[in-house]
Amino acid sequence: MAFVKFIVDGKECMSEEGKQLVEAAKENNIYIPTLCNYPGIPPKGSCRICTVLISGRPATACTTKVTEGMDIQSAVPELESFRKSVVEILFAEGNHFCPSCEKSGNCELQALGYKYTMMVPDFPYMFPKREVEAWHPKLLKDHNRCILCKRCIRGIHNNDGKTLFAYGKRGDKLLINIDPETSKDISDELAQQAMDMCPVGAIIRKEKGFAVPIGRRKYDKMPIGSDVEE
C-alpha cells in the first residue's frame, strides 16, 4: 500500500494513493461538501458540489483520485459561491417544503442551505408539477424532492443484484422511479437503507415516521461537516 502527500488549502495531507479525494480529505479532517457521493458506491460526479481546483483547474473531488504532490483548493470564495448557487438552484428547481418533510433535520440539502446561509435564492422558483408514487407497499417516492443524485440507482439492489430504482422519461422531464419488478419483495431493512441513502426526502419508508423527533436529528444538533472538520 503506497501513501502519497498532497496539499488542501495549504495544509499538508497524507493518504493512500488512488483514494477518492473527498475521502482522502475527510481522513485529514477536511470537509469537502457533496450530495451525490456516498461511501461504498461508485462515484458519479453529478451534483458538482464537491468541485475543487487542482493546480487551478476545476475537478470533482469524488471522481478524482489522489496522487503525489496534488495542490488542491477547496474552501475558497470562488468555490463556496459556486456551491451556494448549486444549492439554491436545487431548491428553486424542485418543490422543497422543509417543515412538512420527514427528512427535515436529516436532509443534506437542507443542511447545506444552512451552511451557505441561503435565504432567498437568486433564481426564480419553477414550481414543477410532479407526482408522488405511493403504490409501493413499503416505499414512497416523492418526485418533488428528488435532486437526481442517483445514489439510489447506484447503491440500492435486491438479492439478484438488480437496482430497485430506474430512470423514467428524458431530458428536463427525467425522473427516478421505483422499479415494480425488482422492488416487489424487498425487506424492511432494504427499504430503510433506501431512505437513509437518499440525501433528501425523496424516498420514504412507509409505516415508520418520525422515529427521531425533529429537534433531535443529526443536523439539528450540529452543522453538516462538523463531524469531519477540526
HELIX and SHEET records of a PDB file:
HELIX    1   1 LEU A   21  GLU A   27  1                                   7    
HELIX    2   2 PRO A   77  GLU A   93  1                                  17    
HELIX    3   3 CYS A   98  SER A  100  5                                   3    
HELIX    4   4 GLU A  108  LYS A  115  1                                   8    
HELIX    5   5 ARG A  151  GLY A  155  1                                   5    
HELIX    6   6 GLY A  171  LYS A  173  5                                   3    
HELIX    7   7 ASP A  188  MET A  197  1                                  10    
HELIX    8   8 LYS A  218  LYS A  221  1                                   4    
SHEET    1   A 5 LYS A  11  GLU A  16  0                                        
SHEET    2   A 5 PHE A   3  VAL A   8 -1                                        
SHEET    3   A 5 ASP A  71  GLN A  73  1                                        
SHEET    4   A 5 THR A  51  ILE A  54 -1                                        
SHEET    5   A 5 ARG A  57  THR A  60 -1                                        
SHEET    1   B 3 VAL A 132  GLU A 133  0                                        
SHEET    2   B 3 LEU A 139  ASP A 142 -1                                        
SHEET    3   B 3 ILE A 203  ARG A 205 -1                                        
SHEET    1   C 2 PHE A 165  GLY A 168  0                                        
SHEET    2   C 2 LEU A 175  ILE A 178 -1                                        
END                                                                             
